[in-house]
Amino acid sequence: MVNVKSIGIFVGAFLLCASGVWAEVEKMPDFKDKRDGRVYKTVQIGAQRWMAENLRFPLKGSYCYEGKEYNCEKYGRLYNWAMARMLVDYYNSRSIKKIKQINKIHDICPMGWHIPSNKEWKTMKAFVGKTGKSDGVGISLKSPEYWDRELRLPGGSDEFGFGAIPAGERYFIGTYMDQGASAQFWASNELDAGGAYFWRMTYDTRTLEQVMDSKDNAVSIRCVEDKLYKIKEPPAPVQKVVAKTVEVQGRKVETVHIGDQVWMANNFDVKVPGSYCFEDKEENCQKYGRLYPWTTVVKLSEEFNNKVARDSISKVKPKGVCPNGWHVPTARDFYRLDSYLKDIDDAVGVGVNLRSRSGWDEGENSIAGENGFGFNGLALGARSYTEPKQICTEIVKEIALPAEGAVPDTVYADSCVLDTTWVPELAYQGFGKFTGFWSGSEADSARSIVWKLSYDEDDFVQDSVSKEEAYYLRCIMDPPDDDELYDSTAIHDKRDDNKYKTVVIGENTWMAENLRYAAPGSYCYEDKDIRCRSYGRLYPWHIAMKLQPDYIENSMSGGILEEHQGICPEGWHMPTNEEWIALGQKALNMRRGGIGSALKSKEGWARGGAPISAVSGFDALPSGSRFAEGEYAELGSSAYFWAAQGGDGMGAVYWNIINSKDDFVPMEDFDNFAFSVRCVKNKVSK
């Protein structure tokens, strides 16, 4: 598609291809279903053995797409949720929770296999996300065949042998849809009386996502074996990066660098009046840190337990009981931590990465903690108000299970009311189940914001609790001042007071950060201001170049200058193709990996990609892109930069770096995407 001669010569001269190395897949024998003689390919992914084909067992009432038998043979059969659990359709609109022996009811999978739970799907997704080479879990699991193509996305690599094919679904009103466009697989978990969970891939996304929908819908089934297998080569854990050790009251406190923040990696333990040790045992403070009410954390009197304190503490850096150079994290600090971890690792929830690897109870649907970034969140409970209890009376009814020839079983229905004699009190509770960390931010006069980790939740959750409750504290290091971040070579953009680091590579001086100038028509990723601060803004080409929106179709002679300033600060310009080419040649000559390795930043890229040396100092961030129709994509996995070249029968030229490869690739855009901008210092005197 690119028709610029210099680019073609350049690409042929030195661009490196992908390594072609795929994930390690353990070979597994085929499995024969004794019920109907059908044979299924199987594959080991992590410790699990999965069917590598959709189930085709001809259960009465199940469906072939559009009623055509050959679709069953090609794509497998479609089953509603009750069929998947081998229950009558009555349970597509009734909950199974009151069936006493429900976990003993065999589902539609062959003996020794079962419908995977949400937890098992999450475990598989996490393994693929950590070890896969493709740019997205969905890409790693999709078959290269049968899928509709979205030109902006790579086709399925099927690197784990899972062979996900787009079998579509049967909607509950009887219509069939999305064959070629989506794959849905039931989980064993119900949501409520009428809804259940399934896991979905679509032709135009890179992900495997959990979805909730009607039990009456009919989708595909993948069975997983009851037993687990040894992982011969488990994924290596992410190395913990310790920034420094600080000393507080004679004790050393480890810290960890996550994104652009430095956090304490231990719970704070400074003995002040009003603080607590779990279960009032001093040894627990030494092991786990100390519990504090909110007013103690921010160093205010107890009158602020029922009084707004916003005028009495700093909204930006509330120091509280933290040591010099540190402060009590605000709700915004926690939000930045949460956003960064979501950006850099979409294989698991933020809570999974923050939880320690031991000490947590096992959750029914959540996976084990990974301590992926060294935060080391332990399940240490809190001193919190007890919840009101319910008094329940059981109503017993005898029913027959729907399986053929079943013996009647018992259903227990509860009639419950709150215990009116209950009086709330503060108590130590939750050890092994949850932990929470105070922020310096209030919710209202009586409640403040705490961020919680839980054994049965994969996310990091913000909550508001009474200021009198006692939670743990993780101090965060004060951010550096401008003088520490920027030296005399930095650009000062007088238009908005933004500053940018710079780097000299070859004969050119480049911005070492993405442009953040808020020009009309530019965007923050997902329209969130915090993303502009971290990744810079995204600009359509004509905005970046300060040209007419239709310039590509109706270009004019002399429209693009030799040093075309466009949206760059005074004295800087949009880089030409020749300047991008020179940058790539210098990066290649650094001889520490390929071009992408040298140009990428050390931080921000999703794990599991090509190695990064970052030796050039260019620090390319994976800031993703915005499609013309408004969809954002590829944050954490791709960087796109505009060149000052377009029109005259060609699209606007951009340069691309992706997570999974070591390439630096030029392409053209005709669809008005929004990409990042890096500016180059002018050489021509004016």
C-alpha positions in Angstrom: 0.0 0.0 0.0 2.9 2.4 0.7 4.0 4.1 -2.5 6.9 6.1 -1.3 10.1 4.8 -2.8 12.4 5.7 0.1 10.1 3.8 2.5 10.1 0.7 0.3 13.9 0.7 0.0 14.2 1.3 3.7 11.9 -1.5 4.7 13.7 -3.9 2.4 17.0 -2.8 3.8 16.7 -3.2 7.5 13.2 -4.1 9.0 13.2 -7.3 11.0 10.5 -9.9 10.8 8.7 -11.4 13.7 10.5 -14.3 15.4 7.8 -16.8 14.6 8.3 -18.4 18.0 4.9 -19.5 19.4 3.8 -20.5 22.9 4.9 -23.9 24.2 1.9 -26.3 23.9 1.9 -29.7 25.6 0.7 -32.4 23.2 -2.4 -34.2 24.4 -4.1 -37.3 23.0 -7.5 -37.1 21.3 -10.6 -37.9 23.5 -13.4 -40.2 22.5 -16.9 -39.5 23.9 -18.3 -43.0 24.6 -21.8 -41.8 24.5 -21.8 -41.1 20.7 -18.4 -42.2 19.5 -17.3 -38.7 18.5 -13.6 -37.9 18.8 -12.3 -34.5 20.0 -8.8 -33.0 19.8 -7.6 -31.8 23.2 -4.8 -29.4 24.4 -3.1 -28.6 27.7 -3.1 -24.9 28.5 -1.3 -24.3 31.8 -2.4 -27.0 34.2 -5.7 -27.5 32.4 -6.7 -29.9 29.6 -9.3 -28.5 27.3 -11.3 -29.8 24.4 -9.9 -28.1 21.3 -13.2 -28.4 19.5 -16.8 -27.4 20.2 -19.0 -30.1 21.8 -21.3 -31.9 19.2 -23.2 -34.2 21.6 -26.7 -34.5 20.1 -28.8 -33.6 23.2 -32.5 -33.5 22.4 -33.5 -29.9 21.8 -30.0 -28.5 21.1 -29.5 -26.6 17.9 -27.5 -26.5 14.6 -26.9 -23.0 13.3 -29.9 -22.1 11.1 -31.2 -25.7 11.6 -28.5 -27.1 9.2 -26.9 -30.3 10.2 -23.6 -29.6 8.5 -23.2 -26.5 10.7 -23.2 -28.9 13.7 -20.4 -30.9 12.2 -18.3 -27.9 11.3 -19.0 -25.6 14.3 -20.5 -27.8 17.0 -23.9 -27.7 18.5 -25.6 -24.7 20.3 -27.1 -25.3 23.8 -29.0 -23.1 26.2 -27.7 -22.9 29.7 -30.2 -25.4 31.2 -29.1 -27.9 28.5 -25.5 -27.3 29.4 -26.2 -28.2 33.0 -28.5 -31.1 32.0 -31.5 -29.5 33.5 -35.0 -28.9 32.2 -35.7 -25.5 30.6 -37.6 -24.6 33.7 -34.2 -23.6 35.1 -33.6 -21.1 32.4 -35.9 -18.8 34.4 -35.3 -20.2 37.9 -32.3 -20.2 40.1 -30.5 -23.5 40.8 -29.1 -22.2 44.1 -31.8 -23.9 46.2 -31.3 -27.4 44.7 -29.4 -29.1 47.5 -27.4 -31.5 45.4 -26.9 -29.2 42.4 -23.1 -29.6 42.4 -23.5 -33.3 42.1 -25.7 -33.1 39.0 -23.7 -34.1 36.0 -23.6 -31.6 33.1 -23.5 -32.2 29.4 -19.8 -32.9 29.2 -18.5 -36.5 29.0 -17.7 -38.4 32.3 -14.4 -37.0 33.6 -15.0 -33.6 32.0 -17.2 -30.6 33.0 -18.4 -27.2 31.9 -15.7 -24.8 33.0 -16.5 -22.3 35.8 -15.7 -18.6 35.6 -12.6 -19.3 37.7 -11.4 -21.9 35.3 -11.9 -19.5 32.3 -10.0 -16.8 34.2 -7.2 -19.1 35.0 -6.8 -20.1 31.3 -7.0 -16.5 30.2 -4.3 -15.5 32.7 -2.0 -18.2 31.5 -2.5 -17.3 27.8 -2.1 -13.6 28.6 1.2 -14.2 30.4 2.8 -16.7 28.0 1.3 -16.0 24.6 3.2 -14.3 21.8 0.2 -12.8 20.0 -1.1 -9.3 20.7 -4.1 -10.2 22.8 -5.6 -13.4 24.4 -8.4 -13.6 21.8 -5.8 -13.5 18.9 -3.9 -16.3 20.7 -7.0 -18.5 21.0 -8.7 -17.9 17.7 -8.4 -20.3 14.7 -6.8 -18.7 11.6 -9.8 -20.0 9.6 -13.6 -19.1 9.4 -13.4 -15.7 11.1 -14.6 -12.5 9.4 -11.6 -10.1 9.1 -11.1 -6.8 10.6 -8.3 -5.2 8.7 -6.9 -3.3 11.7 -6.4 -6.6 13.6 -4.2 -9.6 12.9 -5.9 -12.9 12.2 -6.1 -15.7 14.8 -2.8 -17.4 15.6 -4.2 -20.4 17.5 -0.8 -20.6 19.2 -2.2 -22.7 22.0 -4.1 -25.1 19.8 -7.5 -24.0 21.3 -9.0 -23.5 17.9 -11.8 -21.1 18.7 -14.1 -20.8 15.8 -16.9 -18.3 15.2 -19.9 -20.5 15.7 -22.3 -17.6 16.5 -25.3 -18.1 18.7 -29.1 -18.7 18.7 -30.9 -15.8 20.3 -33.7 -16.7 22.7 -36.4 -15.4 20.3 -35.2 -18.1 17.8 -33.0 -16.1 15.4 -29.4 -17.1 14.6 -26.7 -14.5 14.4 -22.9 -13.8 14.3 -21.6 -17.0 12.6 -18.2 -15.9 11.4 -18.2 -12.9 13.8 -18.2 -14.3 17.3 -17.6 -17.4 19.6 -19.4 -17.8 22.9 -18.8 -20.6 25.5 -20.9 -21.3 28.5 -19.5 -21.1 32.1 -21.1 -23.2 34.8 -22.0 -20.2 36.9 -25.5 -18.6 36.9 -26.0 -14.9 37.5 -29.5 -15.0 38.7 -32.8 -16.8 37.9 -32.8 -15.8 34.3 -29.1 -15.1 33.5 -25.8 -16.9 33.4 -22.2 -16.3 32.3 -20.4 -17.1 29.1 -17.0 -16.1 27.6 -16.8 -14.4 24.3 -14.4 -13.6 21.4 -15.4 -11.5 18.4 -13.8 -10.9 15.0 -13.1 -7.2 15.7 -11.5 -7.5 19.2 -8.3 -9.0 20.7 -9.9 -10.1 23.9 -11.6 -13.0 25.7 -14.2 -11.4 27.9 -16.7 -12.5 30.5 -20.3 -11.7 29.5 -23.7 -12.1 31.3 -26.8 -12.8 29.3 -30.1 -14.8 29.2 -30.0 -18.5 29.9 -32.3 -19.0 27.0 -29.7 -18.0 24.5 -27.9 -21.0 22.9 -24.1 -20.9 22.5 -21.2 -23.3 22.2 -19.6 -25.5 24.8 -15.9 -26.3 25.5 -15.4 -29.0 28.2 -12.4 -29.0 30.5 -11.0 -32.2 32.2 -11.7 -32.8 35.9 -8.0 -33.4 36.7 -5.1 -31.0 36.6 -1.7 -31.5 35.0 1.8 -30.4 35.9 3.0 -27.3 34.1 6.4 -28.2 32.8 7.5 -24.7 32.1 5.4 -22.3 34.2 5.5 -18.6 33.2 8.2 -16.7 35.0 6.9 -14.2 37.5 7.3 -10.5 36.8 10.5 -9.3 38.6 9.8 -7.2 41.6 11.4 -3.8 41.1 12.5 -2.2 44.4 13.1 1.5 44.1 14.7 2.1 47.5 14.5 1.3 51.1 13.5 3.9 53.7 13.9 3.9 57.4 10.9 4.8 59.6 11.4 4.8 63.4 14.4 2.6 63.1 12.7 0.1 60.8 13.5 -0.5 57.1 10.5 -0.2 54.8 10.7 -1.7 51.2 9.3 0.3 48.4 8.2 -0.6 44.9 8.1 1.4 41.6 4.8 0.9 39.7 4.4 3.1 36.6 5.4 6.7 37.6 4.6 6.1 41.3 6.7 4.7 44.2 4.7 2.9 46.9 5.6 1.3 50.2 5.6 -2.4 49.7 4.8 -3.0 53.4 1.9 -1.8 55.5 2.8 1.3 57.6 3.7 0.6 61.2 4.2 3.7 63.3 2.8 3.6 66.8 0.6 6.6 67.4 -2.3 7.0 69.9 -5.5 5.5 68.6 -3.9 2.9 66.3 -4.4 -0.9 66.6 -2.7 -4.2 66.1 -5.0 -6.9 64.7 -6.7 -8.7 67.6 -4.8 -6.4 69.9 -1.6 -8.5 69.6 1.6 -6.5 69.3 3.3 -9.2 67.3 0.7 -8.7 64.6 1.8 -5.1 64.1 5.4 -6.3 63.7 4.3 -8.9 61.1 1.6 -7.1 59.2 1.6 -3.4 60.0 -0.7 -1.3 62.0 -4.5 -0.5 61.7 -5.5 3.2 61.8 -8.8 5.1 61.9 -8.9 7.7 59.2 -8.5 10.8 61.4 -5.3 9.2 62.8 -3.9 8.7 59.3 -4.4 12.3 58.3 -3.4 13.6 61.8 -6.7 15.3 62.7 -8.7 15.2 66.0 -11.6 12.8 66.4 -14.2 15.6 65.9 -13.6 15.1 62.2 -15.1 11.6 62.4 -18.4 13.5 61.8 -17.2 16.7 60.3 -15.9 17.5 56.8 -12.1 17.9 56.8 -11.5 19.1 53.3 -10.3 22.5 54.4 -8.0 21.0 57.0 -5.8 18.7 54.9 -4.1 19.0 51.5 -6.1 17.7 48.6 -2.9 17.1 46.5 -0.4 15.6 49.0 -1.9 15.0 52.4 1.2 14.1 54.5 -0.6 12.8 57.6 1.5 10.3 59.6 3.7 9.4 56.6 7.4 10.2 56.8 9.0 13.3 55.1 8.9 13.0 51.3 5.9 10.7 51.4 2.1 11.3 51.7 -1.2 9.5 52.3 -2.4 8.5 48.8 -5.4 10.3 47.5 -8.3 8.5 45.7 -6.7 9.9 42.5 -3.3 8.3 43.4 -5.1 4.9 43.8 -7.0 5.5 40.5 -3.7 6.1 38.7 -2.3 2.9 40.1 -5.5 1.0 39.0 -5.5 2.6 35.6 -1.8 1.8 35.0 -2.1 -1.8 35.9 -5.2 -2.2 33.7 -3.3 -0.7 30.8 -0.2 -2.8 31.2 -1.7 -6.2 32.0 -5.2 -7.0 30.7 -4.8 -10.8 31.3 -5.8 -10.6 34.9 -7.6 -8.1 37.2 -5.7 -5.4 39.1 -6.5 -7.1 42.4 -4.8 -10.3 41.2 -1.6 -8.4 40.5 -1.7 -6.6 43.9 -2.6 -9.6 46.1 0.3 -11.6 47.6 0.7 -15.2 46.4 -0.1 -16.7 49.8 -2.3 -16.1 52.8 -5.6 -15.6 50.9 -8.7 -17.9 51.2 -9.7 -19.5 47.9 -12.5 -17.7 46.1 -15.1 -19.6 44.1 -14.7 -17.4 41.0 -11.4 -15.4 41.6 -7.9 -16.7 40.8 -4.9 -16.8 43.1 -2.9 -13.6 43.7 0.2 -13.1 41.6 2.0 -10.2 43.3 2.9 -9.3 39.8 4.4 -5.9 40.6 5.7 -6.4 44.1 2.9 -4.6 45.9 2.4 -7.6 48.2 -1.2 -7.0 49.4 -1.8 -9.4 52.3 -5.2 -10.6 53.5 -5.1 -9.0 56.9 -8.7 -7.9 57.5 -9.6 -4.7 59.3 -11.2 -3.3 62.5 -14.6 -2.6 61.0 -18.3 -2.4 61.9 -20.2 -5.7 61.9 -22.9 -6.3 59.4 -26.6 -6.8 60.5 -27.5 -10.4 60.7 -30.6 -12.1 59.2 -33.0 -14.4 61.0 -34.2 -17.0 58.5 -36.9 -19.6 58.6 -36.6 -22.5 56.2 -39.5 -23.6 54.1 -38.9 -27.2 52.9 -40.4 -28.5 49.7 -39.7 -31.9 48.0 -39.2 -32.0 44.3 -37.9 -34.4 41.7 -34.7 -33.6 39.9 -35.2 -33.2 36.2 -32.7 -35.9 35.1 -34.4 -39.0 33.9 -35.1 -41.6 36.7 -33.9 -39.2 39.4 -34.8 -39.6 43.1 -36.8 -36.7 44.6 -34.6 -34.2 46.4 -35.3 -31.3 48.7 -35.4 -27.6 48.0 -34.8 -25.2 50.8 -36.3 -21.7 50.5 -35.6 -19.1 53.1 -37.9 -16.5 54.6 -35.5 -13.9 56.2 -35.8 -10.7 58.2 -33.1 -8.5 59.7 -32.3 -9.0 63.4 -33.9 -6.0 65.0 -31.9 -6.5 68.2 -28.6 -6.1 66.3 -26.3 -3.3 67.5 -23.3 -2.3 65.3 -19.9 -2.6 66.9 -16.3 -2.4 65.8 -14.6 -5.8 65.6 -11.5 -7.4 64.1 -12.6 -9.4 61.1 -11.7 -10.5 57.5 -8.3 -12.1 58.1 -7.6 -14.3 55.1 -10.5 -12.7 53.2 -9.8 -9.0 52.5 -7.6 -6.0 53.2 -8.1 -2.3 52.7 -5.9 0.8 52.4 -6.9 4.3 53.5 -6.8 7.2 51.1 -6.6 10.8 52.2 -9.9 11.5 50.4 -13.3 11.9 52.1 -16.7 10.7 50.9 -18.7 12.9 53.2 -18.6 14.1 56.8 -18.7 10.6 58.3 -17.1 8.4 55.7 -13.8 8.3 53.8 -12.4 6.4 50.8 -10.7 3.1 51.2 -9.4 0.8 48.4 -10.0 -2.9 49.0 -8.6 -6.3 47.9 -10.8 -9.3 48.4 -10.3 -13.1 48.1 -13.4 -13.4 45.9 -12.8 -10.4 43.7 -10.2 -10.0 40.9 -10.4 -6.2 40.9 -9.1 -3.4 43.1 -12.3 -1.8 44.5 -13.0 1.7 45.9 -15.3 1.8 48.8 -16.5 4.4 51.4 -16.5 3.4 55.1 -16.9 5.0 58.5 -13.9 7.1 59.5 -13.9 5.3 62.9 -13.1 2.0 61.2 -9.4 1.0 61.2 -7.6 0.0 58.0 -4.0 -0.2 56.8 -1.9 2.5 55.3 0.5 2.4 52.3 2.3 5.7 51.9 3.2 6.9 48.4 6.4 8.9 47.6 5.9 12.6 46.7 6.2 13.1 42.9 9.4 14.8 41.8 9.5 18.5 41.1 9.9 19.8 37.6 13.6 20.5 38.2 14.2 16.8 39.0 12.3 15.7 35.8 13.5 18.2 33.3 17.0 19.5 32.6 18.2 22.5 30.6 17.6 20.6 27.3 13.9 20.2 27.9 11.3 22.1 25.7 9.0 24.5 27.4 5.9 24.9 25.3 4.7 28.4 26.1 1.2 27.7 24.7 0.2 25.5 27.7 3.3 25.4 30.0 3.9 21.7 29.2 7.5 20.6 29.4 9.1 17.8 27.3 12.3 15.8 27.7 14.4 15.7 24.5 17.0 13.3 23.1 19.7 13.7 20.4 19.7 10.7 18.1 22.1 11.0 15.2 21.9 14.5 13.7 18.4 15.2 15.0 17.0 16.3 18.4 13.7 14.6 19.1 11.0 14.9 21.8 11.4 12.0 24.2 7.7 12.3 25.2 4.4 12.3 23.2 2.9 15.8 22.5 0.2 16.8 25.0 -1.0 20.1 23.5 -4.8 20.1 23.7 -5.6 21.2 20.2 -9.3 21.2 19.2 -10.1 17.9 17.5 -7.5 15.9 19.5 -8.3 13.2 22.0 -7.2 11.5 25.3 -7.4 7.7 25.1 -10.9 6.6 26.0 -11.6 10.4 26.6 -9.9 10.2 30.0 -7.7 13.2 31.0 -5.4 10.9 33.0 -4.4 9.1 29.8 -3.2 12.4 28.2 -0.9 13.0 31.1 0.6 9.5 30.8 0.6 8.9 27.1 0.1 12.2 25.4 -2.8 13.2 23.1 -4.0 11.4 19.9 -4.4 13.6 16.8 -5.9 13.1 13.4 -3.3 13.7 10.7 -4.9 17.0 9.4 -5.0 18.3 13.0 -1.4 17.4 13.6 -0.4 19.0 10.4 -2.7 22.0 10.7 -4.1 21.3 7.2 -7.6 21.2 5.8 -9.6 18.0 6.8 -9.8 17.0 3.1 -6.1 17.7 2.3 -5.4 14.0 1.4 -8.1 14.0 -1.3 -7.6 17.6 -2.3 -3.9 18.3 -1.7 -2.4 21.5 -2.9 1.1 22.3 -4.1 3.3 23.6 -1.4 0.9 22.6 1.4 3.6 20.7 3.3 6.7 22.7 4.0 10.3 21.5 4.4 10.1 21.9 8.1 6.4 21.8 8.6 5.5 23.1 12.1 2.0 21.8 12.2 0.9 21.4 15.8 4.5 21.4 17.2 5.9 24.1 19.5 7.8 27.1 17.9 11.2 26.0 16.6 10.1 22.4 16.2 8.3 20.5 13.3 6.5 17.4 12.3 9.1 14.7 11.3 9.6 13.8 7.7 9.9 10.3 6.4 13.6 10.9 5.9 13.9 11.8 9.6 12.0 8.7 10.7 14.2 6.6 8.4 17.4 8.2 10.0 16.0 7.5 13.4 15.4 3.8 12.6 18.9 3.5 11.1 20.6 4.9 14.2 18.5 2.6 16.5 19.5 -0.4 14.4 23.2 0.5 14.7 23.0 0.5 18.5 23.3 -3.3 18.2 21.3 -4.2 21.3 18.3 -6.0 19.7 16.4 -4.6 16.8 14.9 -1.2 16.0 11.7 -1.6 18.1 13.8 -2.8 21.1 15.9 0.3 21.0 13.0 2.8 20.5 10.5 1.4 23.0 10.3 2.7 26.6 11.1 0.3 29.4 7.8 1.0 31.1 4.2 0.7 29.9 4.4 -2.2 27.4 2.2 -5.3 28.0 4.2 -8.2 29.3 5.1 -11.2 27.1 6.2 -9.1 24.1 9.5 -8.8 22.3 12.5 -7.8 24.5 13.2 -4.1 25.1 16.6 -2.5 25.5 15.4 1.2 25.4 19.0 2.2 24.6 18.0 5.0 22.2 16.3 7.2 24.8 13.4 7.8 22.4 11.0 6.1 24.9 8.2 5.2 22.6 5.1 4.6 24.7 2.3 2.2 23.6 -0.3 4.9 23.5 -2.6 3.1 21.1 -4.9 4.8 18.6 -8.4 6.1 18.0 -10.4 4.9 15.0 -12.4 7.3 12.9 -15.7 6.1 14.3 -14.5 6.8 17.9 -13.3 3.4 19.1 -10.0 3.3 21.0 -7.6 0.4 20.7 -4.2 -1.1 21.6 -3.2 0.9 24.6 -0.2 -1.0 26.1 0.5 -2.9 22.9 1.1 -0.4 20.0 2.6 3.0 19.2 1.7 5.0 16.1 3.5 8.3 15.0 2.5 10.6 12.2 5.0 11.7 9.5 4.8 15.0 7.6 3.8 13.2 4.4 0.5 12.7 2.7 -1.7 13.7 -0.2 -0.8 13.6 -3.9 -2.4 10.2 -4.4 -1.3 8.6 -1.2 -2.6 8.4 2.4 -1.1 10.1 5.4 2.1 8.2 6.4 2.6 6.9 9.9 5.2 4.7 11.7 4.2 1.8 13.9 5.8 -0.2 16.7 4.0 -3.2 18.3 4.5 -5.1 21.5 5.0 -8.6 20.0 7.6 -7.6 17.4 10.9 -5.8 17.0 9.8 -4.0 13.8 9.5 -0.3 13.0 7.0 -0.2 10.1 5.7 2.7 7.8 2.1 2.5 6.6 -0.6 4.8 5.2 -3.9 5.9 6.6 -7.0 7.0 4.6 -9.5 6.7 7.4 -8.7 9.7 9.6 -7.4 7.7 12.6 -5.9 9.6 15.6 -2.2 8.8 16.5 0.6 10.2 18.6 2.9 13.0 17.6 6.7 13.4 18.2 8.3 16.7 17.1 11.8 17.3 15.8 13.9 20.4 16.4 14.3 22.8 13.4 17.7 23.0 11.7 16.8 25.5 8.9 17.3 29.1 10.0 14.4 31.4 9.3 
